[in-house]
Amino acid sequence: METETYTDRLAGLLPREEDLLLCRAGQLEELKKALRKQRCVLMDELHESQRKVDRIDTVIRQIEKEMKERSQK
């Protein structure tokens, strides 16, 4: 019944229904490959989001610095 646990845990995480079917069919090697691929996609998205947050933080710091300089004049 381990595959039922996998299926429950994977619900909504795999982009293709075929990948979930691999789990149900017990094709664990293929499932592992699909999971690793999806993990890479998610990590790429995470890193891109982090770069965006970093740019926003940089602009916020620049604005705060400019505001401080203006208030000192």
mmJSON file of the N, C-alpha and C atoms, coordinates in Angstrom:
{"data_MODEL":{"atom_site":{
"group_PDB":["ATOM","ATOM","ATOM","ATOM","ATOM","ATOM","ATOM","ATOM","ATOM","ATOM","ATOM","ATOM","ATOM","ATOM","ATOM","ATOM","ATOM","ATOM","ATOM","ATOM","ATOM","ATOM","ATOM","ATOM","ATOM","ATOM","ATOM","ATOM","ATOM","ATOM","ATOM","ATOM","ATOM","ATOM","ATOM","ATOM","ATOM","ATOM","ATOM","ATOM","ATOM","ATOM","ATOM","ATOM","ATOM","ATOM","ATOM","ATOM","ATOM","ATOM","ATOM","ATOM","ATOM","ATOM","ATOM","ATOM","ATOM","ATOM","ATOM","ATOM","ATOM","ATOM","ATOM","ATOM","ATOM","ATOM","ATOM","ATOM","ATOM","ATOM","ATOM","ATOM","ATOM","ATOM","ATOM","ATOM","ATOM","ATOM","ATOM","ATOM","ATOM","ATOM","ATOM","ATOM","ATOM","ATOM","ATOM","ATOM","ATOM","ATOM","ATOM","ATOM","ATOM","ATOM","ATOM","ATOM","ATOM","ATOM","ATOM","ATOM","ATOM","ATOM","ATOM","ATOM","ATOM","ATOM","ATOM","ATOM","ATOM","ATOM","ATOM","ATOM","ATOM","ATOM","ATOM","ATOM","ATOM","ATOM","ATOM","ATOM","ATOM","ATOM","ATOM","ATOM","ATOM","ATOM","ATOM","ATOM","ATOM","ATOM","ATOM","ATOM","ATOM","ATOM","ATOM","ATOM","ATOM","ATOM","ATOM","ATOM","ATOM","ATOM","ATOM","ATOM","ATOM","ATOM","ATOM","ATOM","ATOM","ATOM","ATOM","ATOM","ATOM","ATOM","ATOM","ATOM","ATOM","ATOM","ATOM","ATOM","ATOM","ATOM","ATOM","ATOM","ATOM","ATOM","ATOM","ATOM","ATOM","ATOM","ATOM","ATOM","ATOM","ATOM","ATOM","ATOM","ATOM","ATOM","ATOM","ATOM","ATOM","ATOM","ATOM","ATOM","ATOM","ATOM","ATOM","ATOM","ATOM","ATOM","ATOM","ATOM","ATOM","ATOM","ATOM","ATOM","ATOM","ATOM","ATOM","ATOM","ATOM","ATOM","ATOM","ATOM","ATOM","ATOM","ATOM","ATOM","ATOM","ATOM","ATOM","ATOM","ATOM","ATOM","ATOM","ATOM","ATOM","ATOM","ATOM"],
"id":[1,2,3,4,5,6,7,8,9,10,11,12,13,14,15,16,17,18,19,20,21,22,23,24,25,26,27,28,29,30,31,32,33,34,35,36,37,38,39,40,41,42,43,44,45,46,47,48,49,50,51,52,53,54,55,56,57,58,59,60,61,62,63,64,65,66,67,68,69,70,71,72,73,74,75,76,77,78,79,80,81,82,83,84,85,86,87,88,89,90,91,92,93,94,95,96,97,98,99,100,101,102,103,104,105,106,107,108,109,110,111,112,113,114,115,116,117,118,119,120,121,122,123,124,125,126,127,128,129,130,131,132,133,134,135,136,137,138,139,140,141,142,143,144,145,146,147,148,149,150,151,152,153,154,155,156,157,158,159,160,161,162,163,164,165,166,167,168,169,170,171,172,173,174,175,176,177,178,179,180,181,182,183,184,185,186,187,188,189,190,191,192,193,194,195,196,197,198,199,200,201,202,203,204,205,206,207,208,209,210,211,212,213,214,215,216,217,218,219],
"type_symbol":["N","C","C","N","C","C","N","C","C","N","C","C","N","C","C","N","C","C","N","C","C","N","C","C","N","C","C","N","C","C","N","C","C","N","C","C","N","C","C","N","C","C","N","C","C","N","C","C","N","C","C","N","C","C","N","C","C","N","C","C","N","C","C","N","C","C","N","C","C","N","C","C","N","C","C","N","C","C","N","C","C","N","C","C","N","C","C","N","C","C","N","C","C","N","C","C","N","C","C","N","C","C","N","C","C","N","C","C","N","C","C","N","C","C","N","C","C","N","C","C","N","C","C","N","C","C","N","C","C","N","C","C","N","C","C","N","C","C","N","C","C","N","C","C","N","C","C","N","C","C","N","C","C","N","C","C","N","C","C","N","C","C","N","C","C","N","C","C","N","C","C","N","C","C","N","C","C","N","C","C","N","C","C","N","C","C","N","C","C","N","C","C","N","C","C","N","C","C","N","C","C","N","C","C","N","C","C","N","C","C","N","C","C","N","C","C","N","C","C"],
"label_atom_id":["N","CA","C","N","CA","C","N","CA","C","N","CA","C","N","CA","C","N","CA","C","N","CA","C","N","CA","C","N","CA","C","N","CA","C","N","CA","C","N","CA","C","N","CA","C","N","CA","C","N","CA","C","N","CA","C","N","CA","C","N","CA","C","N","CA","C","N","CA","C","N","CA","C","N","CA","C","N","CA","C","N","CA","C","N","CA","C","N","CA","C","N","CA","C","N","CA","C","N","CA","C","N","CA","C","N","CA","C","N","CA","C","N","CA","C","N","CA","C","N","CA","C","N","CA","C","N","CA","C","N","CA","C","N","CA","C","N","CA","C","N","CA","C","N","CA","C","N","CA","C","N","CA","C","N","CA","C","N","CA","C","N","CA","C","N","CA","C","N","CA","C","N","CA","C","N","CA","C","N","CA","C","N","CA","C","N","CA","C","N","CA","C","N","CA","C","N","CA","C","N","CA","C","N","CA","C","N","CA","C","N","CA","C","N","CA","C","N","CA","C","N","CA","C","N","CA","C","N","CA","C","N","CA","C","N","CA","C","N","CA","C","N","CA","C","N","CA","C","N","CA","C","N","CA","C"],
"label_alt_id":[null,null,null,null,null,null,null,null,null,null,null,null,null,null,null,null,null,null,null,null,null,null,null,null,null,null,null,null,null,null,null,null,null,null,null,null,null,null,null,null,null,null,null,null,null,null,null,null,null,null,null,null,null,null,null,null,null,null,null,null,null,null,null,null,null,null,null,null,null,null,null,null,null,null,null,null,null,null,null,null,null,null,null,null,null,null,null,null,null,null,null,null,null,null,null,null,null,null,null,null,null,null,null,null,null,null,null,null,null,null,null,null,null,null,null,null,null,null,null,null,null,null,null,null,null,null,null,null,null,null,null,null,null,null,null,null,null,null,null,null,null,null,null,null,null,null,null,null,null,null,null,null,null,null,null,null,null,null,null,null,null,null,null,null,null,null,null,null,null,null,null,null,null,null,null,null,null,null,null,null,null,null,null,null,null,null,null,null,null,null,null,null,null,null,null,null,null,null,null,null,null,null,null,null,null,null,null,null,null,null,null,null,null,null,null,null,null,null,null],
"label_comp_id":["MET","MET","MET","GLU","GLU","GLU","THR","THR","THR","GLU","GLU","GLU","THR","THR","THR","TYR","TYR","TYR","THR","THR","THR","ASP","ASP","ASP","ARG","ARG","ARG","LEU","LEU","LEU","ALA","ALA","ALA","GLY","GLY","GLY","LEU","LEU","LEU","LEU","LEU","LEU","PRO","PRO","PRO","ARG","ARG","ARG","GLU","GLU","GLU","GLU","GLU","GLU","ASP","ASP","ASP","LEU","LEU","LEU","LEU","LEU","LEU","LEU","LEU","LEU","CYS","CYS","CYS","ARG","ARG","ARG","ALA","ALA","ALA","GLY","GLY","GLY","GLN","GLN","GLN","LEU","LEU","LEU","GLU","GLU","GLU","GLU","GLU","GLU","LEU","LEU","LEU","LYS","LYS","LYS","LYS","LYS","LYS","ALA","ALA","ALA","LEU","LEU","LEU","ARG","ARG","ARG","LYS","LYS","LYS","GLN","GLN","GLN","ARG","ARG","ARG","CYS","CYS","CYS","VAL","VAL","VAL","LEU","LEU","LEU","MET","MET","MET","ASP","ASP","ASP","GLU","GLU","GLU","LEU","LEU","LEU","HIS","HIS","HIS","GLU","GLU","GLU","SER","SER","SER","GLN","GLN","GLN","ARG","ARG","ARG","LYS","LYS","LYS","VAL","VAL","VAL","ASP","ASP","ASP","ARG","ARG","ARG","ILE","ILE","ILE","ASP","ASP","ASP","THR","THR","THR","VAL","VAL","VAL","ILE","ILE","ILE","ARG","ARG","ARG","GLN","GLN","GLN","ILE","ILE","ILE","GLU","GLU","GLU","LYS","LYS","LYS","GLU","GLU","GLU","MET","MET","MET","LYS","LYS","LYS","GLU","GLU","GLU","ARG","ARG","ARG","SER","SER","SER","GLN","GLN","GLN","LYS","LYS","LYS"],
"label_asym_id":["A","A","A","A","A","A","A","A","A","A","A","A","A","A","A","A","A","A","A","A","A","A","A","A","A","A","A","A","A","A","A","A","A","A","A","A","A","A","A","A","A","A","A","A","A","A","A","A","A","A","A","A","A","A","A","A","A","A","A","A","A","A","A","A","A","A","A","A","A","A","A","A","A","A","A","A","A","A","A","A","A","A","A","A","A","A","A","A","A","A","A","A","A","A","A","A","A","A","A","A","A","A","A","A","A","A","A","A","A","A","A","A","A","A","A","A","A","A","A","A","A","A","A","A","A","A","A","A","A","A","A","A","A","A","A","A","A","A","A","A","A","A","A","A","A","A","A","A","A","A","A","A","A","A","A","A","A","A","A","A","A","A","A","A","A","A","A","A","A","A","A","A","A","A","A","A","A","A","A","A","A","A","A","A","A","A","A","A","A","A","A","A","A","A","A","A","A","A","A","A","A","A","A","A","A","A","A","A","A","A","A","A","A","A","A","A","A","A","A"],
"label_entity_id":["1","1","1","1","1","1","1","1","1","1","1","1","1","1","1","1","1","1","1","1","1","1","1","1","1","1","1","1","1","1","1","1","1","1","1","1","1","1","1","1","1","1","1","1","1","1","1","1","1","1","1","1","1","1","1","1","1","1","1","1","1","1","1","1","1","1","1","1","1","1","1","1","1","1","1","1","1","1","1","1","1","1","1","1","1","1","1","1","1","1","1","1","1","1","1","1","1","1","1","1","1","1","1","1","1","1","1","1","1","1","1","1","1","1","1","1","1","1","1","1","1","1","1","1","1","1","1","1","1","1","1","1","1","1","1","1","1","1","1","1","1","1","1","1","1","1","1","1","1","1","1","1","1","1","1","1","1","1","1","1","1","1","1","1","1","1","1","1","1","1","1","1","1","1","1","1","1","1","1","1","1","1","1","1","1","1","1","1","1","1","1","1","1","1","1","1","1","1","1","1","1","1","1","1","1","1","1","1","1","1","1","1","1","1","1","1","1","1","1"],
"label_seq_id":[1,1,1,2,2,2,3,3,3,4,4,4,5,5,5,6,6,6,7,7,7,8,8,8,9,9,9,10,10,10,11,11,11,12,12,12,13,13,13,14,14,14,15,15,15,16,16,16,17,17,17,18,18,18,19,19,19,20,20,20,21,21,21,22,22,22,23,23,23,24,24,24,25,25,25,26,26,26,27,27,27,28,28,28,29,29,29,30,30,30,31,31,31,32,32,32,33,33,33,34,34,34,35,35,35,36,36,36,37,37,37,38,38,38,39,39,39,40,40,40,41,41,41,42,42,42,43,43,43,44,44,44,45,45,45,46,46,46,47,47,47,48,48,48,49,49,49,50,50,50,51,51,51,52,52,52,53,53,53,54,54,54,55,55,55,56,56,56,57,57,57,58,58,58,59,59,59,60,60,60,61,61,61,62,62,62,63,63,63,64,64,64,65,65,65,66,66,66,67,67,67,68,68,68,69,69,69,70,70,70,71,71,71,72,72,72,73,73,73],
"pdbx_PDB_ins_code":[null,null,null,null,null,null,null,null,null,null,null,null,null,null,null,null,null,null,null,null,null,null,null,null,null,null,null,null,null,null,null,null,null,null,null,null,null,null,null,null,null,null,null,null,null,null,null,null,null,null,null,null,null,null,null,null,null,null,null,null,null,null,null,null,null,null,null,null,null,null,null,null,null,null,null,null,null,null,null,null,null,null,null,null,null,null,null,null,null,null,null,null,null,null,null,null,null,null,null,null,null,null,null,null,null,null,null,null,null,null,null,null,null,null,null,null,null,null,null,null,null,null,null,null,null,null,null,null,null,null,null,null,null,null,null,null,null,null,null,null,null,null,null,null,null,null,null,null,null,null,null,null,null,null,null,null,null,null,null,null,null,null,null,null,null,null,null,null,null,null,null,null,null,null,null,null,null,null,null,null,null,null,null,null,null,null,null,null,null,null,null,null,null,null,null,null,null,null,null,null,null,null,null,null,null,null,null,null,null,null,null,null,null,null,null,null,null,null,null],
"Cartn_x":[0.804,0.0,0.85,2.148,3.049,2.695,2.275,1.946,0.737,-0.18,-1.309,-0.799,0.175,0.777,1.442,2.187,2.81,1.749,0.693,-0.368,-0.959,-1.245,-1.802,-0.841,0.424,1.416,1.672,1.488,1.814,0.65,-0.515,-1.696,-1.432,-1.564,-1.367,0.073,1.02,2.426,3.012,2.45,2.969,2.12,2.766,2.025,1.225,1.6,0.922,0.237,-0.961,-1.695,-0.936,-0.207,0.551,1.586,2.165,3.157,2.522,1.326,0.624,0.251,-0.053,-0.361,0.851,2.051,3.265,3.292,2.885,2.852,1.854,0.678,-0.366,0.016,0.816,1.229,2.463,3.02,4.189,5.476,5.504,6.709,7.56,8.24,8.915,10.106,10.865,12.013,11.556,10.507,9.975,9.364,8.71,8.135,9.234,10.316,11.434,11.992,12.12,12.605,11.654,10.361,9.367,9.421,9.602,9.688,10.933,12.047,13.284,13.146,12.504,12.291,11.412,10.315,9.416,10.108,10.944,11.692,12.588,13.26,14.125,13.321,12.158,11.293,10.928,10.525,10.129,11.305,12.486,13.663,14.029,13.916,14.169,13.205,11.933,10.936,11.259,11.687,12.055,13.226,14.243,15.41,15.055,14.211,13.788,13.006,12.146,11.399,12.343,13.367,14.326,15.073,15.431,16.102,15.19,13.918,12.966,12.865,12.797,12.737,14.006,15.141,16.402,16.415,15.901,15.851,14.923,13.779,12.849,13.512,14.214,14.91,15.94,16.643,17.635,16.98,15.87,15.166,14.637,14.104,13.62,14.754,15.925,17.067,17.485,17.455,17.799,16.813,15.539,14.511,14.705,14.946,15.157,16.376,17.441,18.647,18.351,17.629,17.288,16.387,15.433,14.538,15.321,16.266,17.079,17.914,18.513,19.331,18.478,17.271,16.382,15.989,15.753,15.311,16.444,17.681,18.842,19.152,18.57,18.85,18.034],
"Cartn_y":[-1.196,0.0,1.266,1.097,2.24,3.167,2.607,3.447,4.329,3.89,4.745,5.981,5.776,6.885,7.835,7.289,8.135,8.936,8.277,8.932,10.087,9.827,10.886,12.067,11.772,12.826,13.599,12.963,13.594,14.347,14.213,14.876,16.365,16.86,18.271,18.696,17.788,18.157,17.834,16.855,16.478,17.114,17.673,18.421,17.549,16.302,15.448,14.282,13.99,12.853,11.549,11.495,10.274,9.968,11.016,10.815,10.193,10.639,10.063,8.604,8.308,6.926,6.02,6.553,5.771,5.29,6.142,5.79,4.677,4.855,3.855,2.512,2.548,1.313,0.703,1.387,0.86,1.019,1.878,2.11,3.163,2.724,3.644,4.349,3.668,4.32,5.469,5.222,6.271,7.407,7.025,8.033,8.9,8.27,9.01,10.015,9.612,10.522,11.701,11.415,12.48,13.442,12.907,13.746,14.62,14.06,14.843,15.976,15.67,16.69,17.812,17.451,18.46,19.255,18.597,19.293,20.365,20.03,20.994,22.195,21.93,23.018,23.939,23.342,24.133,24.915,24.306,25.004,26.172,25.994,27.106,28.26,27.93,28.959,29.656,28.88,29.439,30.407,30.006,30.864,32.147,32.03,33.219,34.162,33.603,34.433,35.114,34.402,34.986,36.143,35.991,37.095,38.321,38.101,39.225,39.895,39.108,39.662,40.459,39.939,40.651,42.003,42.038,43.312,44.302,43.807,44.676,45.214,44.357,44.802,45.873,45.714,46.711,48.058,48.06,49.311,49.933,49.12,49.636,50.313,49.687,50.287,51.603,51.633,52.868,53.979,53.637,54.626,55.128,54.231,54.628,55.532,55.218,56.041,57.434,57.487,58.779,59.586,58.939,59.629,60.186,59.431,59.875,61.09,61.02,62.132,63.389,63.234,64.393,65.016,64.154,64.692,65.404,65.106,65.752,67.109,67.43,68.718,69.844],
"Cartn_z":[0.0,0.0,0.0,-0.168,-0.227,-1.39,-2.514,-3.67,-3.377,-2.543,-2.172,-1.42,-0.573,0.154,-0.824,-1.785,-2.809,-3.55,-3.966,-4.731,-3.935,-2.666,-1.823,-1.711,-1.515,-1.337,-2.615,-3.758,-5.034,-5.66,-5.082,-5.655,-5.802,-7.018,-7.298,-7.498,-7.358,-7.495,-8.862,-9.519,-10.828,-11.912,-12.927,-13.937,-14.899,-15.017,-15.997,-15.287,-15.705,-15.138,-15.385,-16.512,-16.825,-15.747,-15.166,-14.115,-12.877,-12.568,-11.425,-11.708,-12.953,-13.332,-13.153,-13.342,-13.106,-11.663,-10.786,-9.37,-9.123,-9.673,-9.474,-10.077,-11.16,-11.824,-11.163,-10.183,-9.487,-10.276,-11.263,-12.066,-11.363,-10.335,-9.43,-10.069,-10.911,-11.551,-12.443,-13.217,-14.079,-13.252,-12.163,-11.27,-10.666,-10.258,-9.685,-10.696,-11.952,-12.993,-13.172,-13.192,-13.341,-12.15,-10.961,-9.767,-9.786,-10.188,-10.26,-11.283,-12.407,-13.432,-12.888,-12.218,-11.652,-10.563,-9.78,-8.735,-9.346,-10.444,-11.126,-11.616,-12.169,-12.642,-11.474,-10.367,-9.201,-8.616,-8.599,-8.081,-8.982,-10.301,-11.225,-10.958,-10.733,-10.428,-9.11,-8.135,-6.837,-6.97,-7.715,-7.892,-8.648,-9.654,-10.387,-9.471,-8.648,-7.687,-6.707,-6.279,-5.343,-5.997,-7.271,-7.974,-8.041,-8.266,-8.308,-6.949,-5.896,-4.539,-4.243,-4.659,-4.439,-5.15,-6.377,-7.103,-6.412,-5.944,-5.214,-3.958,-3.219,-2.004,-2.324,-3.437,-3.834,-4.098,-4.798,-5.083,-3.794,-2.909,-1.617,-0.858,-0.819,-0.127,-0.788,-2.124,-2.83,-2.495,-2.454,-2.109,-0.691,0.229,1.623,1.753,1.017,1.06,0.516,-0.597,-1.189,-0.256,0.37,1.304,2.492,2.981,4.113,3.716,2.512,2.027,1.856,1.354,1.158,2.496,3.483,4.782,5.523,5.156,5.81,5.201,4.074,3.401,3.976],
"occupancy":[1.0,1.0,1.0,1.0,1.0,1.0,1.0,1.0,1.0,1.0,1.0,1.0,1.0,1.0,1.0,1.0,1.0,1.0,1.0,1.0,1.0,1.0,1.0,1.0,1.0,1.0,1.0,1.0,1.0,1.0,1.0,1.0,1.0,1.0,1.0,1.0,1.0,1.0,1.0,1.0,1.0,1.0,1.0,1.0,1.0,1.0,1.0,1.0,1.0,1.0,1.0,1.0,1.0,1.0,1.0,1.0,1.0,1.0,1.0,1.0,1.0,1.0,1.0,1.0,1.0,1.0,1.0,1.0,1.0,1.0,1.0,1.0,1.0,1.0,1.0,1.0,1.0,1.0,1.0,1.0,1.0,1.0,1.0,1.0,1.0,1.0,1.0,1.0,1.0,1.0,1.0,1.0,1.0,1.0,1.0,1.0,1.0,1.0,1.0,1.0,1.0,1.0,1.0,1.0,1.0,1.0,1.0,1.0,1.0,1.0,1.0,1.0,1.0,1.0,1.0,1.0,1.0,1.0,1.0,1.0,1.0,1.0,1.0,1.0,1.0,1.0,1.0,1.0,1.0,1.0,1.0,1.0,1.0,1.0,1.0,1.0,1.0,1.0,1.0,1.0,1.0,1.0,1.0,1.0,1.0,1.0,1.0,1.0,1.0,1.0,1.0,1.0,1.0,1.0,1.0,1.0,1.0,1.0,1.0,1.0,1.0,1.0,1.0,1.0,1.0,1.0,1.0,1.0,1.0,1.0,1.0,1.0,1.0,1.0,1.0,1.0,1.0,1.0,1.0,1.0,1.0,1.0,1.0,1.0,1.0,1.0,1.0,1.0,1.0,1.0,1.0,1.0,1.0,1.0,1.0,1.0,1.0,1.0,1.0,1.0,1.0,1.0,1.0,1.0,1.0,1.0,1.0,1.0,1.0,1.0,1.0,1.0,1.0,1.0,1.0,1.0,1.0,1.0,1.0],
"B_iso_or_equiv":[0.0,0.0,0.0,0.0,0.0,0.0,0.0,0.0,0.0,0.0,0.0,0.0,0.0,0.0,0.0,0.0,0.0,0.0,0.0,0.0,0.0,0.0,0.0,0.0,0.0,0.0,0.0,0.0,0.0,0.0,0.0,0.0,0.0,0.0,0.0,0.0,0.0,0.0,0.0,0.0,0.0,0.0,0.0,0.0,0.0,0.0,0.0,0.0,0.0,0.0,0.0,0.0,0.0,0.0,0.0,0.0,0.0,0.0,0.0,0.0,0.0,0.0,0.0,0.0,0.0,0.0,0.0,0.0,0.0,0.0,0.0,0.0,0.0,0.0,0.0,0.0,0.0,0.0,0.0,0.0,0.0,0.0,0.0,0.0,0.0,0.0,0.0,0.0,0.0,0.0,0.0,0.0,0.0,0.0,0.0,0.0,0.0,0.0,0.0,0.0,0.0,0.0,0.0,0.0,0.0,0.0,0.0,0.0,0.0,0.0,0.0,0.0,0.0,0.0,0.0,0.0,0.0,0.0,0.0,0.0,0.0,0.0,0.0,0.0,0.0,0.0,0.0,0.0,0.0,0.0,0.0,0.0,0.0,0.0,0.0,0.0,0.0,0.0,0.0,0.0,0.0,0.0,0.0,0.0,0.0,0.0,0.0,0.0,0.0,0.0,0.0,0.0,0.0,0.0,0.0,0.0,0.0,0.0,0.0,0.0,0.0,0.0,0.0,0.0,0.0,0.0,0.0,0.0,0.0,0.0,0.0,0.0,0.0,0.0,0.0,0.0,0.0,0.0,0.0,0.0,0.0,0.0,0.0,0.0,0.0,0.0,0.0,0.0,0.0,0.0,0.0,0.0,0.0,0.0,0.0,0.0,0.0,0.0,0.0,0.0,0.0,0.0,0.0,0.0,0.0,0.0,0.0,0.0,0.0,0.0,0.0,0.0,0.0,0.0,0.0,0.0,0.0,0.0,0.0],
"pdbx_formal_charge":[null,null,null,null,null,null,null,null,null,null,null,null,null,null,null,null,null,null,null,null,null,null,null,null,null,null,null,null,null,null,null,null,null,null,null,null,null,null,null,null,null,null,null,null,null,null,null,null,null,null,null,null,null,null,null,null,null,null,null,null,null,null,null,null,null,null,null,null,null,null,null,null,null,null,null,null,null,null,null,null,null,null,null,null,null,null,null,null,null,null,null,null,null,null,null,null,null,null,null,null,null,null,null,null,null,null,null,null,null,null,null,null,null,null,null,null,null,null,null,null,null,null,null,null,null,null,null,null,null,null,null,null,null,null,null,null,null,null,null,null,null,null,null,null,null,null,null,null,null,null,null,null,null,null,null,null,null,null,null,null,null,null,null,null,null,null,null,null,null,null,null,null,null,null,null,null,null,null,null,null,null,null,null,null,null,null,null,null,null,null,null,null,null,null,null,null,null,null,null,null,null,null,null,null,null,null,null,null,null,null,null,null,null,null,null,null,null,null,null],
"auth_seq_id":[1,1,1,2,2,2,3,3,3,4,4,4,5,5,5,6,6,6,7,7,7,8,8,8,9,9,9,10,10,10,11,11,11,12,12,12,13,13,13,14,14,14,15,15,15,16,16,16,17,17,17,18,18,18,19,19,19,20,20,20,21,21,21,22,22,22,23,23,23,24,24,24,25,25,25,26,26,26,27,27,27,28,28,28,29,29,29,30,30,30,31,31,31,32,32,32,33,33,33,34,34,34,35,35,35,36,36,36,37,37,37,38,38,38,39,39,39,40,40,40,41,41,41,42,42,42,43,43,43,44,44,44,45,45,45,46,46,46,47,47,47,48,48,48,49,49,49,50,50,50,51,51,51,52,52,52,53,53,53,54,54,54,55,55,55,56,56,56,57,57,57,58,58,58,59,59,59,60,60,60,61,61,61,62,62,62,63,63,63,64,64,64,65,65,65,66,66,66,67,67,67,68,68,68,69,69,69,70,70,70,71,71,71,72,72,72,73,73,73],
"auth_comp_id":["MET","MET","MET","GLU","GLU","GLU","THR","THR","THR","GLU","GLU","GLU","THR","THR","THR","TYR","TYR","TYR","THR","THR","THR","ASP","ASP","ASP","ARG","ARG","ARG","LEU","LEU","LEU","ALA","ALA","ALA","GLY","GLY","GLY","LEU","LEU","LEU","LEU","LEU","LEU","PRO","PRO","PRO","ARG","ARG","ARG","GLU","GLU","GLU","GLU","GLU","GLU","ASP","ASP","ASP","LEU","LEU","LEU","LEU","LEU","LEU","LEU","LEU","LEU","CYS","CYS","CYS","ARG","ARG","ARG","ALA","ALA","ALA","GLY","GLY","GLY","GLN","GLN","GLN","LEU","LEU","LEU","GLU","GLU","GLU","GLU","GLU","GLU","LEU","LEU","LEU","LYS","LYS","LYS","LYS","LYS","LYS","ALA","ALA","ALA","LEU","LEU","LEU","ARG","ARG","ARG","LYS","LYS","LYS","GLN","GLN","GLN","ARG","ARG","ARG","CYS","CYS","CYS","VAL","VAL","VAL","LEU","LEU","LEU","MET","MET","MET","ASP","ASP","ASP","GLU","GLU","GLU","LEU","LEU","LEU","HIS","HIS","HIS","GLU","GLU","GLU","SER","SER","SER","GLN","GLN","GLN","ARG","ARG","ARG","LYS","LYS","LYS","VAL","VAL","VAL","ASP","ASP","ASP","ARG","ARG","ARG","ILE","ILE","ILE","ASP","ASP","ASP","THR","THR","THR","VAL","VAL","VAL","ILE","ILE","ILE","ARG","ARG","ARG","GLN","GLN","GLN","ILE","ILE","ILE","GLU","GLU","GLU","LYS","LYS","LYS","GLU","GLU","GLU","MET","MET","MET","LYS","LYS","LYS","GLU","GLU","GLU","ARG","ARG","ARG","SER","SER","SER","GLN","GLN","GLN","LYS","LYS","LYS"],
"auth_asym_id":["A","A","A","A","A","A","A","A","A","A","A","A","A","A","A","A","A","A","A","A","A","A","A","A","A","A","A","A","A","A","A","A","A","A","A","A","A","A","A","A","A","A","A","A","A","A","A","A","A","A","A","A","A","A","A","A","A","A","A","A","A","A","A","A","A","A","A","A","A","A","A","A","A","A","A","A","A","A","A","A","A","A","A","A","A","A","A","A","A","A","A","A","A","A","A","A","A","A","A","A","A","A","A","A","A","A","A","A","A","A","A","A","A","A","A","A","A","A","A","A","A","A","A","A","A","A","A","A","A","A","A","A","A","A","A","A","A","A","A","A","A","A","A","A","A","A","A","A","A","A","A","A","A","A","A","A","A","A","A","A","A","A","A","A","A","A","A","A","A","A","A","A","A","A","A","A","A","A","A","A","A","A","A","A","A","A","A","A","A","A","A","A","A","A","A","A","A","A","A","A","A","A","A","A","A","A","A","A","A","A","A","A","A","A","A","A","A","A","A"],
"auth_atom_id":["N","CA","C","N","CA","C","N","CA","C","N","CA","C","N","CA","C","N","CA","C","N","CA","C","N","CA","C","N","CA","C","N","CA","C","N","CA","C","N","CA","C","N","CA","C","N","CA","C","N","CA","C","N","CA","C","N","CA","C","N","CA","C","N","CA","C","N","CA","C","N","CA","C","N","CA","C","N","CA","C","N","CA","C","N","CA","C","N","CA","C","N","CA","C","N","CA","C","N","CA","C","N","CA","C","N","CA","C","N","CA","C","N","CA","C","N","CA","C","N","CA","C","N","CA","C","N","CA","C","N","CA","C","N","CA","C","N","CA","C","N","CA","C","N","CA","C","N","CA","C","N","CA","C","N","CA","C","N","CA","C","N","CA","C","N","CA","C","N","CA","C","N","CA","C","N","CA","C","N","CA","C","N","CA","C","N","CA","C","N","CA","C","N","CA","C","N","CA","C","N","CA","C","N","CA","C","N","CA","C","N","CA","C","N","CA","C","N","CA","C","N","CA","C","N","CA","C","N","CA","C","N","CA","C","N","CA","C","N","CA","C","N","CA","C","N","CA","C","N","CA","C","N","CA","C"],
"pdbx_PDB_model_num":[1,1,1,1,1,1,1,1,1,1,1,1,1,1,1,1,1,1,1,1,1,1,1,1,1,1,1,1,1,1,1,1,1,1,1,1,1,1,1,1,1,1,1,1,1,1,1,1,1,1,1,1,1,1,1,1,1,1,1,1,1,1,1,1,1,1,1,1,1,1,1,1,1,1,1,1,1,1,1,1,1,1,1,1,1,1,1,1,1,1,1,1,1,1,1,1,1,1,1,1,1,1,1,1,1,1,1,1,1,1,1,1,1,1,1,1,1,1,1,1,1,1,1,1,1,1,1,1,1,1,1,1,1,1,1,1,1,1,1,1,1,1,1,1,1,1,1,1,1,1,1,1,1,1,1,1,1,1,1,1,1,1,1,1,1,1,1,1,1,1,1,1,1,1,1,1,1,1,1,1,1,1,1,1,1,1,1,1,1,1,1,1,1,1,1,1,1,1,1,1,1,1,1,1,1,1,1,1,1,1,1,1,1,1,1,1,1,1,1]
}}}
